[in-house]
Amino acid sequence: MLLNLNKKTDRKKAYKDLIFSDHGFLRYKFSNHHGIGKKMYRENQPSPKRIKEWKKSGIKTNINLRGKSNKGYYLLEKEACENNAISMIDFRVYSRDVHSIETILNAQKLFSEIEYPAIMHCKSGADRTGFMGVLYKHFHMKEPIEVAISQLSLKYLHIKQGKTGILDFFFSEYLLYSSQKKISFLDWVSNVYDPVELKENFMKQWSGNPITELILRRE
């Protein structure tokens, strides 16, 4: 049942979801905030209070990498963006799975169309924001993938030893291919990349990490 934030009881439920079910208490004083260039930033899941701070700093667009949801954390985020005149875009990506060719091409299109300054976030600000950070640096800032891939690092709490390592593997497969045959990242994605095959190859060499798989339970 969809919560109605105009009802006091439902608003309390929404905050309970944000703080406890979504682990907002862990983010109370830690936003995992980092700049990606001069006009894009990355963070973890924001609270309504944090979104107010975004407004004061001039943020125009919020890219929600978790996708749409009926849960309280999402409803509060959407309301806060509306109240602070920040455009909210739901662009779902994954921390432990491959992405379609269409998703990657749509990310390039997204970065060319949004109003800046902008911010993008997932739950922890580590994996999905890292993946999109690489794409932003490459597509929008024209950095080579071998440089942009630094957006996926422990500095941002990204752990590549778990299933979240599939994000690193994706870019590494391009770098390996391009080292043998000169090809742009966009051409590789459009003409060579096979999501199903890449996932199969990753799973053959993957060994689980209890931190990401059981403790953090990355989405």
PETA-V751907 format. One record per run of one state. SS is the DSSP state (H for helix, E for strand, L for the rest). FROM is the first residue (numbers start at 1). TO is the last residue. If there is no record, write none. Layout:
ss: [SS:SS]
from: [FROM:FROM]
to: [TO:TO]
//
This chain:
ss: [L:H:L:H:L:E:L:E:L:H:L:E:L:H:L:E:L:H:L:E:L:H:L:H:L:H:L:H:L:H:L:H:L:H:L]
from: [1:8:22:24:28:34:37:40:44:48:57:61:65:72:84:87:91:101:114:118:122:128:140:145:152:154:157:165:181:185:192:195:206:210:216]
to: [7:21:23:27:33:36:39:43:47:56:60:64:71:83:86:90:100:113:117:121:127:139:144:151:153:156:164:180:184:191:194:205:209:215:219]
//
